[in-house]
């Protein structure tokens, strides 16, 4: 199974949505976790818009990146342009992408909906691409 880390500044909205979609769209193919350069809380509006899409993220929690080791992941995806702030070990995984998705925090719910749909499409594309690659050996 492929292991994916979604990372963002606070692990509150975008990375949480990506984790939820990856668990759903990549079930049986990938293992996924999300984290932040700092941890905070899972944003209630992110929980709401994901529930509207049929994805339950109520059990997810905000976690600091420092709780994890880069060597445990095949792919690292930054959702906020925070890649420049990540330790080098995270940038040199087999797959590193910086998606630079708009931050919906503090925005109208329409922005959360748009961000959710963008993340869904990107996660689906990532899952499809990772199905084609061999897993790392531990």
TAWO-V864335 format. One record per residue. N is the residue number from 0. RES is the residue in one letter. PHI is phi in radians with two decimals (999 if undefined). Layout:
BEGIN
N_RES_PHI / N_RES_PHI
END
This chain:
BEGIN
0_X_999 / 1_X_-1.36 / 2_X_-2.02 / 3_X_-2.09 / 4_X_-2.00 / 5_X_-1.72 / 6_X_-2.28 / 7_X_-2.54 / 8_X_-1.08 / 9_X_-1.97 / 10_X_0.94 / 11_X_-2.07 / 12_X_-2.10 / 13_X_-1.06 / 14_X_-1.17 / 15_X_-1.20 / 16_X_-1.10 / 17_X_-1.09 / 18_X_-1.05 / 19_X_-1.06 / 20_X_-1.16 / 21_X_-1.13 / 22_X_-1.09 / 23_X_-1.37 / 24_X_-1.31 / 25_X_-1.91 / 26_X_-0.94 / 27_X_1.47 / 28_X_-2.02 / 29_X_-2.32 / 30_X_-1.95 / 31_X_-2.45 / 32_X_-2.56 / 33_X_-2.20 / 34_X_-2.72 / 35_X_-2.34 / 36_X_-1.03 / 37_X_-2.40 / 38_X_-1.73 / 39_X_-2.50 / 40_X_-2.61 / 41_X_-1.43 / 42_X_-1.11 / 43_X_-1.03 / 44_X_-1.26 / 45_X_-1.10 / 46_X_-1.05 / 47_X_-1.10 / 48_X_-1.23 / 49_X_-1.24 / 50_X_-1.08 / 51_X_-1.04 / 52_X_-1.60 / 53_X_1.47 / 54_X_-2.06 / 55_X_-1.62 / 56_X_-1.98 / 57_X_-1.12 / 58_X_-1.56 / 59_X_-1.34 / 60_X_-2.22 / 61_X_-1.45 / 62_X_-2.28 / 63_X_-1.36 / 64_X_-0.99 / 65_X_-1.08 / 66_X_-1.37 / 67_X_-2.20 / 68_X_-1.91 / 69_X_-1.04 / 70_X_-1.13 / 71_X_-1.53 / 72_X_-2.22 / 73_X_-1.43 / 74_X_-2.33 / 75_X_-2.18 / 76_X_-2.12 / 77_X_-1.59 / 78_X_-1.82 / 79_X_-2.28 / 80_X_1.39 / 81_X_-1.44 / 82_X_-0.94 / 83_X_-1.14 / 84_X_-1.75 / 85_X_-1.47 / 86_X_-1.04 / 87_X_-0.95 / 88_X_-1.01 / 89_X_-1.33 / 90_X_-1.42 / 91_X_-1.85 / 92_X_-1.19 / 93_X_-0.95 / 94_X_-2.22 / 95_X_-2.31 / 96_X_-2.33 / 97_X_-2.09 / 98_X_-1.39 / 99_X_0.88 / 100_X_-1.44 / 101_X_-0.98 / 102_X_-1.42 / 103_X_-1.44 / 104_X_-0.99 / 105_X_1.43 / 106_X_-1.75 / 107_X_-1.09 / 108_X_-1.04 / 109_X_-1.04 / 110_X_-1.19 / 111_X_-1.02 / 112_X_-1.10 / 113_X_-1.12 / 114_X_-1.10 / 115_X_-1.00 / 116_X_-1.19 / 117_X_-1.10 / 118_X_-1.13 / 119_X_-1.00 / 120_X_-1.12 / 121_X_-1.15 / 122_X_-1.13 / 123_X_-1.05 / 124_X_-1.09 / 125_X_-1.12 / 126_X_-1.01 / 127_X_-1.05 / 128_X_-1.17 / 129_X_-1.23 / 130_X_-1.05 / 131_X_-1.52 / 132_X_-1.83 / 133_X_-1.24 / 134_X_-1.32 / 135_X_-1.26 / 136_X_-1.79 / 137_X_-1.61
END
